[in-house]
Amino acid sequence: MITKLSILIPAYNEGRTIHLILDKIKEVKLVNDIEKEIIIVNDCSGDNTVEAVEAYKLKNPTLNIQLHSQPFNQGKGAAIHKAIELATGEYLIIQDADLEYDPAEYNDLLKPVLLGFADVVYGSRFVGGNPHRILFFWHSIGNKILTTLSNMFTNLNLTDMETCYKLIQTDVAQGLDLKEKRFGFEPELTAKLAKIKTLRIYEVGISYYGRTYEEGKKIGWKDGVRAIYCILKYNLFAK
């Protein structure tokens, strides 16, 4: 039984567009009248992210929005750690503050959970018939390499380990001892979820409206190197 979904949004310098993703979340009607809890963690942005969120809250008083500001910039992973800690819904989902992922697809991720099949659901950008923006060839190759390497150690058959959309039972997420503060978060989380043998992990196809670097994309090749390190660290060397 799910009565509340916690939507976790790490935000860094997203003041110009964060109202757009909040509009999309507001428009979504979750199945079974599931309540939405929006938890925004501002990672010490240098722009007007905080002011934009506060203004949005004033204009939308019926929307359950919590805003937490980190004391200094710690990275996306650290922001998600804090959001997980603050979550009170039975399930949580990670939502980037940009417009690359579509909140209208929350119900698609919830479906296998509500049917009683899944405890964790990954949204894959590489399966299904939903729209996908055509962008960077080498990014797609890098993602496939990281996912394959992760699968080799976790014995999962994911198609998109690096996806933002991960729907997880909140008490499971809160029970994980997560360490990675930046983009190593994804392989660490996947490795630690895979170690819980009772978890039923599913994957559903989602849309992807990717951004260019000019439009604000932040991940780079150094993050890929860190991801490889984290795959090895949390699968081979962690208890």
Long-range contacts (C-beta under 8 A, 24 or more apart in sequence): 1-90, 2-32, 2-34, 2-89, 2-90, 2-91, 2-110, 2-113, 2-114, 3-34, 3-35, 3-89, 3-90, 4-34, 4-35, 4-36, 4-37, 4-88, 4-89, 4-90, 5-30, 5-34, 5-35, 5-36, 5-37, 5-89, 5-90, 5-91, 5-92, 5-93, 5-106, 5-110, 6-37, 6-39, 6-83, 6-87, 6-88, 6-89, 6-91, 6-92, 6-93, 6-170, 7-36, 7-37, 7-38, 7-39, 7-92, 7-93, 7-95, 7-103, 7-106, 8-39, 8-41, 8-80, 8-83, 8-84, 8-87, 8-92, 8-93, 8-94, 8-95, 9-38, 9-39, 9-40, 9-41, 9-83, 9-95, 9-96, 9-97, 10-41, 10-43, 10-76, 10-79, 10-80, 10-83, 10-94, 10-96, 10-97, 11-40, 11-41, 11-42, 11-43, 11-45, 11-49, 11-53, 11-79, 11-97, 12-42, 12-43, 12-44, 12-45, 12-49, 12-73, 12-76, 12-79, 12-97, 12-218, 13-45, 13-46, 13-47, 13-49, 13-216, 14-45, 14-47, 14-49, 14-52, 14-97, 14-98, 14-216, 15-45, 15-47, 15-48, 15-49, 15-50, 15-51, 15-52, 16-47, 16-52, 17-97, 17-98, 17-99, 17-216, 18-49, 18-52, 18-53, 18-56, 18-97, 19-52, 19-56, 20-99, 21-95, 21-96, 21-97, 21-98, 21-99, 21-103, 22-53, 22-56, 22-60, 22-63, 22-65, 24-99, 24-102, 24-103, 24-104, 25-95, 25-103, 26-60, 26-63, 27-103, 27-104, 28-103, 28-104, 28-106, 28-107, 30-106, 30-107, 30-110, 31-107, 31-110, 31-111, 31-114, 32-114, 34-110, 35-64, 35-89, 36-63, 36-64, 37-64, 37-66, 37-87, 37-88, 37-89, 38-63, 38-64, 38-65, 38-66, 39-66, 39-68, 39-83, 39-86, 39-87, 40-65, 40-66, 40-67, 40-68, 40-83, 40-97, 41-68, 41-69, 41-70, 41-79, 41-80, 41-82, 41-83, 41-86, 42-67, 42-68, 42-69, 42-70, 42-79, 43-70, 43-73, 43-74, 43-75, 43-76, 43-78, 43-79, 44-69, 44-70, 44-71, 44-72, 44-73, 44-74, 74-181, 75-181, 75-182, 75-183, 76-182, 76-183, 76-185, 77-178, 77-180, 77-181, 77-182, 77-183, 77-184, 77-185, 77-188, 78-181, 78-182, 80-178, 80-185, 81-178, 81-181, 84-170, 84-173, 84-174, 84-178, 85-174, 87-170, 87-173, 87-174, 88-170, 89-170, 90-169, 90-170, 91-167, 91-168, 91-169, 91-170, 92-167, 92-168, 92-170, 92-173, 93-165, 93-166, 93-167, 93-168, 94-164, 94-165, 94-166, 95-164, 95-165, 96-164, 98-211, 98-216, 99-209, 99-211, 100-164, 100-208, 100-209, 100-210, 100-211, 101-164, 101-165, 101-206, 101-207, 101-208, 101-209, 102-206, 102-207, 102-209, 105-130, 105-165, 105-206, 105-207, 106-167, 108-204, 108-205, 108-206, 109-165, 109-167, 109-204, 109-206, 110-167, 111-204, 112-202, 112-204, 113-167, 117-200, 117-202, 118-200, 118-201, 118-202, 119-168, 119-169, 119-172, 119-198, 119-199, 119-200, 119-201, 120-166, 120-167, 120-168, 120-169, 120-172, 120-193, 120-199, 120-200, 120-201, 120-202, 121-166, 121-167, 121-201, 121-202, 121-203, 121-204, 122-158, 122-160, 122-161, 122-163, 122-165, 122-166, 122-167, 122-201, 122-202, 122-203, 122-204, 123-160, 123-163, 123-164, 123-165, 123-166, 123-167, 123-203, 123-204, 123-205, 123-206, 124-158, 124-159, 124-160, 124-163, 124-203, 124-204, 124-205, 124-206, 125-160, 125-163, 125-206, 125-207, 125-208, 126-159, 126-160, 127-159, 127-160, 127-203, 127-204, 127-205, 128-204, 128-205, 128-206, 129-205, 130-205, 130-206, 130-207, 130-208, 131-207, 131-208, 131-209, 132-207, 132-208, 132-210, 133-208, 133-209, 133-210, 135-210, 135-212, 142-221, 142-224, 146-187, 146-224, 146-227, 146-228, 146-231, 149-228, 149-231, 150-187, 150-190, 150-191, 150-231, 150-235, 153-191, 153-231, 153-232, 153-235, 153-236, 154-190, 154-191, 154-194, 154-235, 155-194, 156-190, 156-194, 156-201, 158-190, 158-201, 158-203, 159-203, 160-203, 161-186, 161-187, 161-190, 162-186, 162-187, 162-227, 163-206, 165-206, 168-193, 172-196, 172-199, 180-230, 182-223, 182-226, 183-219, 183-223, 183-226, 183-227, 184-223, 184-226, 184-227, 184-229, 184-230, 186-227, 187-227, 187-230, 187-231, 187-234, 188-230, 188-233, 188-234, 191-230, 191-231, 191-234, 191-235, 191-238, 192-234, 192-238
